[in-house]
Amino acid sequence: MATNNSNESEALLMEEQAARILKVSPRTLQNWRVKGIGPSFIRAGRMIRYRPLDLTNWLQLKTVSYSASVST
């Protein structure tokens, strides 16, 4: 029998929750989905959900580091 794991890291987030975490509007998430540039998501019919780990991974991919040297 499967156990019900209430681990928060595995809970699926609604669009509004994901937008709050990313500090963007739900409309921005919708635009990103259409353009294919946002974090991975789950679609079940019209329902959209996000995994917290997918948001974290997406943010890590978007992190930019600049070197200290600047050419003049």
All heavy atoms as a GROMACS GRO file, in nm:
protein
  572
    1MET      N    1   0.084  -0.120   0.000
    1MET     CA    2   0.000   0.000   0.000
    1MET      C    3   0.088   0.125   0.000
    1MET      O    4   0.182   0.134   0.075
    1MET     CB    5  -0.091  -0.003   0.124
    1MET     CG    6  -0.182   0.113   0.132
    1MET     SD    7  -0.295   0.086   0.271
    1MET     CE    8  -0.376   0.240   0.270
    2ALA      N    9   0.055   0.220  -0.084
    2ALA     CA   10   0.133   0.343  -0.093
    2ALA      C   11   0.107   0.430   0.029
    2ALA      O   12  -0.005   0.437   0.078
    2ALA     CB   13   0.097   0.420  -0.220
    3THR      N   14   0.210   0.497   0.076
    3THR     CA   15   0.194   0.585   0.190
    3THR      C   16   0.174   0.727   0.140
    3THR      O   17   0.224   0.766   0.035
    3THR     CB   18   0.319   0.581   0.281
    3THR    OG1   19   0.433   0.620   0.203
    3THR    CG2   20   0.338   0.442   0.338
    4ASN      N   21   0.100   0.803   0.215
    4ASN     CA   22   0.076   0.942   0.181
    4ASN      C   23   0.190   1.024   0.239
    4ASN      O   24   0.197   1.046   0.357
    4ASN     CB   25  -0.058   0.987   0.238
    4ASN     CG   26  -0.091   1.130   0.199
    4ASN    OD1   27  -0.019   1.193   0.123
    4ASN    ND2   28  -0.199   1.180   0.253
    5ASN      N   29   0.279   1.071   0.152
    5ASN     CA   30   0.394   1.149   0.195
    5ASN      C   31   0.355   1.296   0.194
    5ASN      O   32   0.329   1.353   0.090
    5ASN     CB   33   0.512   1.124   0.101
    5ASN     CG   34   0.640   1.188   0.152
    5ASN    OD1   35   0.638   1.267   0.244
    5ASN    ND2   36   0.750   1.152   0.089
    6SER      N   37   0.354   1.360   0.310
    6SER     CA   38   0.314   1.500   0.319
    6SER      C   39   0.435   1.592   0.313
    6SER      O   40   0.428   1.706   0.355
    6SER     CB   41   0.235   1.524   0.448
    6SER     OG   42   0.317   1.496   0.559
    7ASN      N   43   0.546   1.544   0.258
    7ASN     CA   44   0.666   1.623   0.245
    7ASN      C   45   0.637   1.744   0.157
    7ASN      O   46   0.597   1.730   0.043
    7ASN     CB   47   0.777   1.537   0.185
    7ASN     CG   48   0.910   1.607   0.183
    7ASN    OD1   49   0.919   1.727   0.205
    7ASN    ND2   50   1.014   1.532   0.156
    8GLU      N   51   0.660   1.865   0.210
    8GLU     CA   52   0.627   1.987   0.135
    8GLU      C   53   0.703   1.998   0.005
    8GLU      O   54   0.654   2.054  -0.092
    8GLU     CB   55   0.656   2.110   0.221
    8GLU     CG   56   0.539   2.150   0.308
    8GLU     CD   57   0.565   2.283   0.375
    8GLU    OE1   58   0.605   2.378   0.307
    8GLU    OE2   59   0.542   2.290   0.495
    9SER      N   60   0.825   1.944   0.000
    9SER     CA   61   0.904   1.957  -0.121
    9SER      C   62   0.843   1.879  -0.237
    9SER      O   63   0.876   1.902  -0.352
    9SER     CB   64   1.048   1.911  -0.097
    9SER     OG   65   1.049   1.773  -0.069
   10GLU      N   66   0.753   1.787  -0.210
   10GLU     CA   67   0.689   1.708  -0.314
   10GLU      C   68   0.549   1.758  -0.348
   10GLU      O   69   0.488   1.710  -0.441
   10GLU     CB   70   0.684   1.561  -0.272
   10GLU     CG   71   0.821   1.498  -0.263
   10GLU     CD   72   0.814   1.353  -0.222
   10GLU    OE1   73   0.707   1.291  -0.234
   10GLU    OE2   74   0.917   1.302  -0.177
   11ALA      N   75   0.500   1.854  -0.271
   11ALA     CA   76   0.366   1.907  -0.294
   11ALA      C   77   0.364   1.987  -0.424
   11ALA      O   78   0.459   2.057  -0.457
   11ALA     CB   79   0.323   1.996  -0.178
   12LEU      N   80   0.257   1.975  -0.499
   12LEU     CA   81   0.243   2.053  -0.622
   12LEU      C   82   0.188   2.191  -0.588
   12LEU      O   83   0.100   2.206  -0.504
   12LEU     CB   84   0.150   1.981  -0.719
   12LEU     CG   85   0.199   1.847  -0.769
   12LEU    CD1   86   0.095   1.784  -0.863
   12LEU    CD2   87   0.333   1.860  -0.840
   13LEU      N   88   0.242   2.291  -0.655
   13LEU     CA   89   0.202   2.429  -0.630
   13LEU      C   90   0.107   2.477  -0.739
   13LEU      O   91   0.125   2.445  -0.856
   13LEU     CB   92   0.324   2.520  -0.631
   13LEU     CG   93   0.434   2.487  -0.530
   13LEU    CD1   94   0.556   2.573  -0.557
   13LEU    CD2   95   0.384   2.506  -0.389
   14MET      N   96   0.009   2.555  -0.698
   14MET     CA   97  -0.079   2.619  -0.795
   14MET      C   98  -0.004   2.735  -0.861
   14MET      O   99   0.100   2.781  -0.810
   14MET     CB  100  -0.206   2.668  -0.725
   14MET     CG  101  -0.290   2.554  -0.673
   14MET     SD  102  -0.447   2.595  -0.591
   14MET     CE  103  -0.460   2.767  -0.592
   15GLU      N  104  -0.056   2.780  -0.972
   15GLU     CA  105   0.009   2.887  -1.048
   15GLU      C  106   0.035   3.011  -0.962
   15GLU      O  107   0.144   3.070  -0.968
   15GLU     CB  108  -0.078   2.923  -1.168
   15GLU     CG  109  -0.018   3.025  -1.259
   15GLU     CD  110  -0.106   3.053  -1.378
   15GLU    OE1  111  -0.225   3.085  -1.358
   15GLU    OE2  112  -0.056   3.040  -1.489
   16GLU      N  113  -0.062   3.050  -0.882
   16GLU     CA  114  -0.047   3.168  -0.798
   16GLU      C  115   0.064   3.151  -0.696
   16GLU      O  116   0.138   3.245  -0.667
   16GLU     CB  117  -0.179   3.200  -0.726
   16GLU     CG  118  -0.291   3.241  -0.819
   16GLU     CD  119  -0.359   3.123  -0.889
   16GLU    OE1  120  -0.335   3.006  -0.851
   16GLU    OE2  121  -0.432   3.147  -0.985
   17GLN      N  122   0.077   3.030  -0.641
   17GLN     CA  123   0.183   3.002  -0.544
   17GLN      C  124   0.320   3.008  -0.611
   17GLN      O  125   0.414   3.065  -0.555
   17GLN     CB  126   0.162   2.864  -0.481
   17GLN     CG  127   0.037   2.855  -0.395
   17GLN     CD  128   0.007   2.711  -0.355
   17GLN    OE1  129  -0.001   2.624  -0.441
   17GLN    NE2  130  -0.008   2.689  -0.226
   18ALA      N  131   0.332   2.949  -0.728
   18ALA     CA  132   0.458   2.951  -0.801
   18ALA      C  133   0.497   3.094  -0.837
   18ALA      O  134   0.613   3.133  -0.824
   18ALA     CB  135   0.448   2.865  -0.926
   19ALA      N  136   0.399   3.173  -0.881
   19ALA     CA  137   0.426   3.313  -0.916
   19ALA      C  138   0.476   3.390  -0.794
   19ALA      O  139   0.570   3.470  -0.806
   19ALA     CB  140   0.298   3.377  -0.970
   20ARG      N  141   0.416   3.366  -0.680
   20ARG     CA  142   0.459   3.433  -0.557
   20ARG      C  143   0.604   3.397  -0.523
   20ARG      O  144   0.683   3.483  -0.487
   20ARG     CB  145   0.367   3.393  -0.441
   20ARG     CG  146   0.344   3.503  -0.341
   20ARG     CD  147   0.233   3.467  -0.246
   20ARG     NE  148   0.141   3.380  -0.320
   20ARG     CZ  149   0.046   3.305  -0.268
   20ARG    NH1  150   0.025   3.304  -0.144
   20ARG    NH2  151  -0.031   3.229  -0.339
   21ILE      N  152   0.639   3.269  -0.537
   21ILE     CA  153   0.776   3.224  -0.508
   21ILE      C  154   0.875   3.290  -0.602
   21ILE      O  155   0.983   3.333  -0.560
   21ILE     CB  156   0.785   3.070  -0.517
   21ILE    CG1  157   0.710   3.008  -0.399
   21ILE    CG2  158   0.930   3.023  -0.522
   21ILE    CD1  159   0.689   2.858  -0.412
   22LEU      N  160   0.839   3.300  -0.730
   22LEU     CA  161   0.928   3.360  -0.830
   22LEU      C  162   0.920   3.512  -0.832
   22LEU      O  163   0.996   3.577  -0.905
   22LEU     CB  164   0.894   3.304  -0.968
   22LEU     CG  165   0.916   3.154  -0.986
   22LEU    CD1  166   0.866   3.109  -1.123
   22LEU    CD2  167   1.061   3.117  -0.966
   23LYS      N  168   0.827   3.567  -0.756
   23LYS     CA  169   0.806   3.712  -0.749
   23LYS      C  170   0.771   3.771  -0.886
   23LYS      O  171   0.824   3.874  -0.929
   23LYS     CB  172   0.928   3.782  -0.687
   23LYS     CG  173   0.954   3.737  -0.544
   23LYS     CD  174   1.062   3.816  -0.480
   23LYS     CE  175   1.096   3.777  -0.339
   23LYS     NZ  176   1.024   3.680  -0.268
   24VAL      N  177   0.680   3.702  -0.954
   24VAL     CA  178   0.624   3.750  -1.081
   24VAL      C  179   0.473   3.733  -1.074
   24VAL      O  180   0.421   3.669  -0.983
   24VAL     CB  181   0.681   3.671  -1.202
   24VAL    CG1  182   0.832   3.689  -1.213
   24VAL    CG2  183   0.644   3.524  -1.196
   25SER      N  184   0.405   3.789  -1.171
   25SER     CA  185   0.259   3.774  -1.173
   25SER      C  186   0.222   3.639  -1.236
   25SER      O  187   0.300   3.583  -1.315
   25SER     CB  188   0.195   3.887  -1.254
   25SER     OG  189   0.223   3.870  -1.391
   26PRO      N  190   0.103   3.588  -1.204
   26PRO     CA  191   0.056   3.467  -1.272
   26PRO      C  192   0.052   3.485  -1.424
   26PRO      O  193   0.080   3.391  -1.498
   26PRO     CB  194  -0.084   3.445  -1.214
   26PRO     CG  195  -0.078   3.506  -1.079
   26PRO     CD  196   0.011   3.627  -1.097
   27ARG      N  197   0.022   3.605  -1.470
   27ARG     CA  198   0.018   3.631  -1.614
   27ARG      C  199   0.157   3.614  -1.677
   27ARG      O  200   0.170   3.566  -1.789
   27ARG     CB  201  -0.036   3.772  -1.640
   27ARG     CG  202  -0.056   3.802  -1.785
   27ARG     CD  203  -0.171   3.719  -1.840
   27ARG     NE  204  -0.185   3.745  -1.982
   27ARG     CZ  205  -0.219   3.655  -2.071
   27ARG    NH1  206  -0.245   3.531  -2.033
   27ARG    NH2  207  -0.228   3.686  -2.196
   28THR      N  208   0.260   3.653  -1.604
   28THR     CA  209   0.397   3.633  -1.654
   28THR      C  210   0.426   3.485  -1.669
   28THR      O  211   0.482   3.442  -1.771
   28THR     CB  212   0.499   3.698  -1.559
   28THR    OG1  213   0.478   3.840  -1.559
   28THR    CG2  214   0.642   3.669  -1.601
   29LEU      N  215   0.385   3.403  -1.572
   29LEU     CA  216   0.404   3.258  -1.584
   29LEU      C  217   0.329   3.205  -1.706
   29LEU      O  218   0.381   3.120  -1.779
   29LEU     CB  219   0.352   3.187  -1.458
   29LEU     CG  220   0.446   3.180  -1.339
   29LEU    CD1  221   0.380   3.104  -1.224
   29LEU    CD2  222   0.577   3.116  -1.376
   30GLN      N  223   0.208   3.255  -1.729
   30GLN     CA  224   0.131   3.212  -1.846
   30GLN      C  225   0.206   3.248  -1.975
   30GLN      O  226   0.215   3.165  -2.067
   30GLN     CB  227  -0.007   3.278  -1.845
   30GLN     CG  228  -0.095   3.230  -1.732
   30GLN     CD  229  -0.218   3.317  -1.712
   30GLN    OE1  230  -0.246   3.407  -1.790
   30GLN    NE2  231  -0.292   3.289  -1.605
   31ASN      N  232   0.260   3.368  -1.982
   31ASN     CA  233   0.334   3.410  -2.100
   31ASN      C  234   0.458   3.324  -2.120
   31ASN      O  235   0.490   3.287  -2.233
   31ASN     CB  236   0.375   3.558  -2.089
   31ASN     CG  237   0.258   3.652  -2.109
   31ASN    OD1  238   0.161   3.618  -2.176
   31ASN    ND2  239   0.265   3.769  -2.049
   32TRP      N  240   0.528   3.293  -2.012
   32TRP     CA  241   0.647   3.209  -2.021
   32TRP      C  242   0.611   3.070  -2.073
   32TRP      O  243   0.685   3.012  -2.152
   32TRP     CB  244   0.716   3.198  -1.886
   32TRP     CG  245   0.787   3.323  -1.841
   32TRP    CD1  246   0.813   3.434  -1.916
   32TRP    CD2  247   0.840   3.348  -1.712
   32TRP    NE1  248   0.879   3.528  -1.840
   32TRP    CE2  249   0.898   3.477  -1.714
   32TRP    CE3  250   0.843   3.276  -1.594
   32TRP    CZ2  251   0.960   3.532  -1.603
   32TRP    CZ3  252   0.906   3.331  -1.483
   32TRP    CH2  253   0.963   3.458  -1.488
   33ARG      N  254   0.496   3.017  -2.028
   33ARG     CA  255   0.454   2.884  -2.076
   33ARG      C  256   0.429   2.887  -2.227
   33ARG      O  257   0.472   2.797  -2.299
   33ARG     CB  258   0.328   2.836  -2.002
   33ARG     CG  259   0.355   2.784  -1.864
   33ARG     CD  260   0.239   2.700  -1.812
   33ARG     NE  261   0.110   2.766  -1.819
   33ARG     CZ  262   0.060   2.844  -1.725
   33ARG    NH1  263   0.127   2.870  -1.615
   33ARG    NH2  264  -0.061   2.896  -1.739
   34VAL      N  265   0.361   2.990  -2.274
   34VAL     CA  266   0.331   3.003  -2.416
   34VAL      C  267   0.461   3.011  -2.498
   34VAL      O  268   0.473   2.949  -2.603
   34VAL     CB  269   0.242   3.127  -2.442
   34VAL    CG1  270   0.232   3.158  -2.590
   34VAL    CG2  271   0.104   3.106  -2.383
   35LYS      N  272   0.559   3.085  -2.445
   35LYS     CA  273   0.686   3.104  -2.516
   35LYS      C  274   0.783   2.988  -2.493
   35LYS      O  275   0.886   2.982  -2.560
   35LYS     CB  276   0.751   3.235  -2.471
   35LYS     CG  277   0.672   3.357  -2.511
   35LYS     CD  278   0.736   3.483  -2.457
   35LYS     CE  279   0.652   3.605  -2.494
   35LYS     NZ  280   0.710   3.728  -2.440
   36GLY      N  281   0.753   2.902  -2.395
   36GLY     CA  282   0.841   2.791  -2.366
   36GLY      C  283   0.969   2.830  -2.294
   36GLY      O  284   1.071   2.762  -2.306
   37ILE      N  285   0.964   2.939  -2.218
   37ILE     CA  286   1.086   2.988  -2.153
   37ILE      C  287   1.081   2.981  -2.000
   37ILE      O  288   1.178   3.014  -1.935
   37ILE     CB  289   1.119   3.132  -2.197
   37ILE    CG1  290   1.005   3.227  -2.158
   37ILE    CG2  291   1.147   3.139  -2.345
   37ILE    CD1  292   1.037   3.374  -2.182
   38GLY      N  293   0.971   2.938  -1.945
   38GLY     CA  294   0.956   2.935  -1.800
   38GLY      C  295   0.996   2.801  -1.741
   38GLY      O  296   1.048   2.713  -1.810
   39PRO      N  297   0.972   2.786  -1.611
   39PRO     CA  298   1.004   2.660  -1.545
   39PRO      C  299   0.912   2.547  -1.593
   39PRO      O  300   0.804   2.572  -1.647
   39PRO     CB  301   0.979   2.690  -1.396
   39PRO     CG  302   0.889   2.808  -1.394
   39PRO     CD  303   0.916   2.884  -1.520
   40SER      N  304   0.958   2.425  -1.576
   40SER     CA  305   0.877   2.308  -1.611
   40SER      C  306   0.748   2.310  -1.531
   40SER      O  307   0.745   2.359  -1.417
   40SER     CB  308   0.953   2.179  -1.580
   40SER     OG  309   1.068   2.172  -1.659
   41PHE      N  310   0.642   2.256  -1.590
   41PHE     CA  311   0.512   2.253  -1.522
   41PHE      C  312   0.440   2.125  -1.559
   41PHE      O  313   0.478   2.053  -1.650
   41PHE     CB  314   0.428   2.375  -1.559
   41PHE     CG  315   0.395   2.386  -1.705
   41PHE    CD1  316   0.277   2.336  -1.755
   41PHE    CD2  317   0.484   2.446  -1.793
   41PHE    CE1  318   0.245   2.345  -1.889
   41PHE    CE2  319   0.454   2.458  -1.928
   41PHE     CZ  320   0.334   2.407  -1.976
   42ILE      N  321   0.334   2.099  -1.484
   42ILE     CA  322   0.251   1.982  -1.506
   42ILE      C  323   0.115   2.031  -1.553
   42ILE      O  324   0.056   2.120  -1.492
   42ILE     CB  325   0.235   1.900  -1.376
   42ILE    CG1  326   0.371   1.850  -1.331
   42ILE    CG2  327   0.135   1.786  -1.395
   42ILE    CD1  328   0.371   1.796  -1.190
   43ARG      N  329   0.067   1.974  -1.663
   43ARG     CA  330  -0.066   2.009  -1.713
   43ARG      C  331  -0.152   1.884  -1.707
   43ARG      O  332  -0.118   1.780  -1.761
   43ARG     CB  333  -0.059   2.058  -1.857
   43ARG     CG  334  -0.196   2.096  -1.913
   43ARG     CD  335  -0.194   2.127  -2.061
   43ARG     NE  336  -0.096   2.227  -2.098
   43ARG     CZ  337  -0.119   2.359  -2.102
   43ARG    NH1  338  -0.238   2.405  -2.069
   43ARG    NH2  339  -0.025   2.442  -2.138
   44ALA      N  340  -0.265   1.896  -1.640
   44ALA     CA  341  -0.366   1.789  -1.636
   44ALA      C  342  -0.497   1.853  -1.677
   44ALA      O  343  -0.561   1.922  -1.597
   44ALA     CB  344  -0.375   1.728  -1.496
   45GLY      N  345  -0.531   1.836  -1.803
   45GLY     CA  346  -0.648   1.907  -1.855
   45GLY      C  347  -0.617   2.055  -1.859
   45GLY      O  348  -0.518   2.096  -1.917
   46ARG      N  349  -0.697   2.134  -1.792
   46ARG     CA  350  -0.673   2.278  -1.785
   46ARG      C  351  -0.596   2.317  -1.660
   46ARG      O  352  -0.559   2.433  -1.643
   46ARG     CB  353  -0.807   2.352  -1.788
   46ARG     CG  354  -0.879   2.332  -1.922
   46ARG     CD  355  -1.008   2.407  -1.927
   46ARG     NE  356  -0.978   2.551  -1.935
   46ARG     CZ  357  -1.069   2.645  -1.930
   46ARG    NH1  358  -1.195   2.614  -1.918
   46ARG    NH2  359  -1.035   2.772  -1.938
   47MET      N  360  -0.572   2.221  -1.573
   47MET     CA  361  -0.502   2.247  -1.447
   47MET      C  362  -0.351   2.257  -1.471
   47MET      O  363  -0.292   2.173  -1.538
   47MET     CB  364  -0.530   2.134  -1.349
   47MET     CG  365  -0.465   2.151  -1.214
   47MET     SD  366  -0.488   2.007  -1.108
   47MET     CE  367  -0.369   1.895  -1.179
   48ILE      N  368  -0.288   2.360  -1.415
   48ILE     CA  369  -0.144   2.379  -1.423
   48ILE      C  370  -0.089   2.372  -1.281
   48ILE      O  371  -0.140   2.437  -1.190
   48ILE     CB  372  -0.108   2.517  -1.484
   48ILE    CG1  373  -0.164   2.530  -1.625
   48ILE    CG2  374   0.043   2.540  -1.481
   48ILE    CD1  375  -0.105   2.437  -1.727
   49ARG      N  376   0.016   2.293  -1.264
   49ARG     CA  377   0.082   2.282  -1.133
   49ARG      C  378   0.233   2.284  -1.153
   49ARG      O  379   0.285   2.249  -1.259
   49ARG     CB  380   0.043   2.152  -1.061
   49ARG     CG  381  -0.104   2.143  -1.023
   49ARG     CD  382  -0.140   2.245  -0.916
   49ARG     NE  383  -0.277   2.234  -0.873
   49ARG     CZ  384  -0.378   2.306  -0.920
   49ARG    NH1  385  -0.358   2.395  -1.015
   49ARG    NH2  386  -0.500   2.290  -0.874
   50TYR      N  387   0.303   2.325  -1.048
   50TYR     CA  388   0.449   2.333  -1.050
   50TYR      C  389   0.506   2.254  -0.933
   50TYR      O  390   0.450   2.258  -0.823
   50TYR     CB  391   0.495   2.478  -1.038
   50TYR     CG  392   0.461   2.564  -1.157
   50TYR    CD1  393   0.339   2.628  -1.168
   50TYR    CD2  394   0.553   2.579  -1.260
   50TYR    CE1  395   0.308   2.705  -1.278
   50TYR    CE2  396   0.523   2.657  -1.370
   50TYR     CZ  397   0.401   2.720  -1.378
   50TYR     OH  398   0.371   2.797  -1.488
   51ARG      N  399   0.618   2.187  -0.958
   51ARG     CA  400   0.691   2.122  -0.850
   51ARG      C  401   0.790   2.224  -0.794
   51ARG      O  402   0.861   2.291  -0.871
   51ARG     CB  403   0.770   2.003  -0.902
   51ARG     CG  404   0.687   1.886  -0.942
   51ARG     CD  405   0.781   1.770  -0.979
   51ARG     NE  406   0.706   1.661  -1.036
   51ARG     CZ  407   0.700   1.633  -1.167
   51ARG    NH1  408   0.768   1.705  -1.254
   51ARG    NH2  409   0.629   1.532  -1.209
   52PRO      N  410   0.801   2.235  -0.661
   52PRO     CA  411   0.899   2.328  -0.602
   52PRO      C  412   1.041   2.304  -0.655
   52PRO      O  413   1.114   2.399  -0.683
   52PRO     CB  414   0.889   2.301  -0.452
   52PRO     CG  415   0.749   2.252  -0.434
   52PRO     CD  416   0.719   2.172  -0.557
   53LEU      N  417   1.080   2.179  -0.672
   53LEU     CA  418   1.214   2.148  -0.722
   53LEU      C  419   1.235   2.201  -0.863
   53LEU      O  420   1.344   2.250  -0.897
   53LEU     CB  421   1.239   1.997  -0.717
   53LEU     CG  422   1.379   1.952  -0.758
   53LEU    CD1  423   1.486   2.016  -0.669
   53LEU    CD2  424   1.390   1.802  -0.752
   54ASP      N  425   1.132   2.197  -0.946
   54ASP     CA  426   1.143   2.250  -1.082
   54ASP      C  427   1.165   2.402  -1.080
   54ASP      O  428   1.240   2.455  -1.162
   54ASP     CB  429   1.020   2.216  -1.165
   54ASP     CG  430   1.012   2.069  -1.200
   54ASP    OD1  431   1.117   2.002  -1.202
   54ASP    OD2  432   0.900   2.021  -1.227
   55LEU      N  433   1.101   2.471  -0.987
   55LEU     CA  434   1.121   2.616  -0.975
   55LEU      C  435   1.264   2.644  -0.932
   55LEU      O  436   1.331   2.732  -0.989
   55LEU     CB  437   1.024   2.676  -0.873
   55LEU     CG  438   0.874   2.663  -0.903
   55LEU    CD1  439   0.793   2.729  -0.793
   55LEU    CD2  440   0.839   2.719  -1.039
   56THR      N  441   1.313   2.570  -0.835
   56THR     CA  442   1.450   2.588  -0.786
   56THR      C  443   1.551   2.560  -0.897
   56THR      O  444   1.644   2.638  -0.918
   56THR     CB  445   1.477   2.494  -0.666
   56THR    OG1  446   1.384   2.526  -0.562
   56THR    CG2  447   1.618   2.510  -0.614
   57ASN      N  448   1.532   2.451  -0.968
   57ASN     CA  449   1.625   2.416  -1.078
   57ASN      C  450   1.623   2.522  -1.186
   57ASN      O  451   1.728   2.558  -1.240
   57ASN     CB  452   1.590   2.279  -1.136
   57ASN     CG  453   1.621   2.167  -1.041
   57ASN    OD1  454   1.699   2.182  -0.947
   57ASN    ND2  455   1.559   2.052  -1.064
   58TRP      N  456   1.506   2.572  -1.221
   58TRP     CA  457   1.494   2.675  -1.324
   58TRP      C  458   1.567   2.803  -1.282
   58TRP      O  459   1.639   2.863  -1.362
   58TRP     CB  460   1.347   2.702  -1.353
   58TRP     CG  461   1.326   2.800  -1.464
   58TRP    CD1  462   1.336   2.777  -1.598
   58TRP    CD2  463   1.291   2.938  -1.450
   58TRP    NE1  464   1.308   2.892  -1.668
   58TRP    CE2  465   1.281   2.992  -1.579
   58TRP    CE3  466   1.267   3.020  -1.340
   58TRP    CZ2  467   1.248   3.125  -1.602
   58TRP    CZ3  468   1.234   3.151  -1.362
   58TRP    CH2  469   1.224   3.203  -1.492
   59LEU      N  470   1.550   2.841  -1.155
   59LEU     CA  471   1.620   2.960  -1.105
   59LEU      C  472   1.771   2.942  -1.110
   59LEU      O  473   1.845   3.034  -1.145
   59LEU     CB  474   1.576   2.992  -0.962
   59LEU     CG  475   1.437   3.053  -0.948
   59LEU    CD1  476   1.397   3.061  -0.802
   59LEU    CD2  477   1.431   3.190  -1.014
   60GLN      N  478   1.819   2.823  -1.077
   60GLN     CA  479   1.962   2.795  -1.083
   60GLN      C  480   2.014   2.806  -1.226
   60GLN      O  481   2.124   2.859  -1.249
   60GLN     CB  482   1.994   2.659  -1.024
   60GLN     CG  483   1.979   2.655  -0.874
   60GLN     CD  484   2.002   2.517  -0.814
   60GLN    OE1  485   2.002   2.418  -0.885
   60GLN    NE2  486   2.020   2.512  -0.684
   61LEU      N  487   1.936   2.759  -1.322
   61LEU     CA  488   1.977   2.769  -1.462
   61LEU      C  489   1.982   2.914  -1.509
   61LEU      O  490   2.057   2.948  -1.601
   61LEU     CB  491   1.881   2.690  -1.552
   61LEU     CG  492   1.890   2.539  -1.543
   61LEU    CD1  493   1.776   2.474  -1.622
   61LEU    CD2  494   2.024   2.491  -1.595
   62LYS      N  495   1.902   2.999  -1.449
   62LYS     CA  496   1.895   3.140  -1.489
   62LYS      C  497   1.996   3.226  -1.414
   62LYS      O  498   2.007   3.345  -1.441
   62LYS     CB  499   1.754   3.196  -1.464
   62LYS     CG  500   1.649   3.132  -1.550
   62LYS     CD  501   1.678   3.161  -1.695
   62LYS     CE  502   1.574   3.101  -1.786
   62LYS     NZ  503   1.610   3.118  -1.927
   63THR      N  504   2.070   3.170  -1.320
   63THR     CA  505   2.168   3.245  -1.243
   63THR      C  506   2.289   3.276  -1.330
   63THR      O  507   2.344   3.188  -1.396
   63THR     CB  508   2.212   3.165  -1.118
   63THR    OG1  509   2.097   3.138  -1.038
   63THR    CG2  510   2.315   3.242  -1.037
   64VAL      N  511   2.328   3.403  -1.330
   64VAL     CA  512   2.441   3.448  -1.412
   64VAL      C  513   2.551   3.496  -1.320
   64VAL      O  514   2.527   3.573  -1.227
   64VAL     CB  515   2.398   3.564  -1.505
   64VAL    CG1  516   2.515   3.615  -1.585
   64VAL    CG2  517   2.283   3.518  -1.595
   65SER      N  518   2.673   3.451  -1.346
   65SER     CA  519   2.790   3.497  -1.271
   65SER      C  520   2.880   3.572  -1.368
   65SER      O  521   2.908   3.526  -1.477
   65SER     CB  522   2.865   3.378  -1.213
   65SER     OG  523   2.784   3.309  -1.122
   66TYR      N  524   2.924   3.688  -1.325
   66TYR     CA  525   3.016   3.768  -1.406
   66TYR      C  526   3.153   3.762  -1.343
   66TYR      O  527   3.168   3.762  -1.222
   66TYR     CB  528   2.968   3.914  -1.411
   66TYR     CG  529   2.840   3.930  -1.487
   66TYR    CD1  530   2.718   3.938  -1.422
   66TYR    CD2  531   2.841   3.935  -1.625
   66TYR    CE1  532   2.600   3.953  -1.492
   66TYR    CE2  533   2.724   3.950  -1.697
   66TYR     CZ  534   2.604   3.958  -1.630
   66TYR     OH  535   2.488   3.972  -1.700
   67SER      N  536   3.256   3.758  -1.427
   67SER     CA  537   3.393   3.759  -1.376
   67SER      C  538   3.427   3.899  -1.328
   67SER      O  539   3.370   3.998  -1.372
   67SER     CB  540   3.492   3.712  -1.482
   67SER     OG  541   3.493   3.805  -1.588
   68ALA      N  542   3.524   3.908  -1.239
   68ALA     CA  543   3.563   4.035  -1.182
   68ALA      C  544   3.641   4.120  -1.282
   68ALA      O  545   3.649   4.242  -1.268
   68ALA     CB  546   3.645   4.014  -1.055
   69SER      N  547   3.700   4.057  -1.382
   69SER     CA  548   3.781   4.133  -1.478
   69SER      C  549   3.691   4.197  -1.584
   69SER      O  550   3.601   4.136  -1.637
   69SER     CB  551   3.884   4.044  -1.545
   69SER     OG  552   3.818   3.944  -1.621
   70VAL      N  553   3.718   4.323  -1.611
   70VAL     CA  554   3.643   4.398  -1.711
   70VAL      C  555   3.744   4.455  -1.810
   70VAL      O  556   3.838   4.523  -1.772
   70VAL     CB  557   3.561   4.513  -1.645
   70VAL    CG1  558   3.491   4.595  -1.751
   70VAL    CG2  559   3.465   4.456  -1.546
   71SER      N  560   3.724   4.427  -1.938
   71SER     CA  561   3.817   4.480  -2.038
   71SER      C  562   3.784   4.626  -2.066
   71SER      O  563   3.669   4.667  -2.069
   71SER     CB  564   3.811   4.398  -2.166
   71SER     OG  565   3.681   4.404  -2.219
   72THR      N  566   3.890   4.706  -2.087
   72THR     CA  567   3.868   4.849  -2.116
   72THR      C  568   3.920   4.884  -2.252
   72THR      O  569   3.999   4.823  -2.311
   72THR     CB  570   3.936   4.940  -2.011
   72THR    OG1  571   4.074   4.906  -2.004
   72THR    CG2  572   3.869   4.923  -1.878
   0.00000   0.00000   0.00000
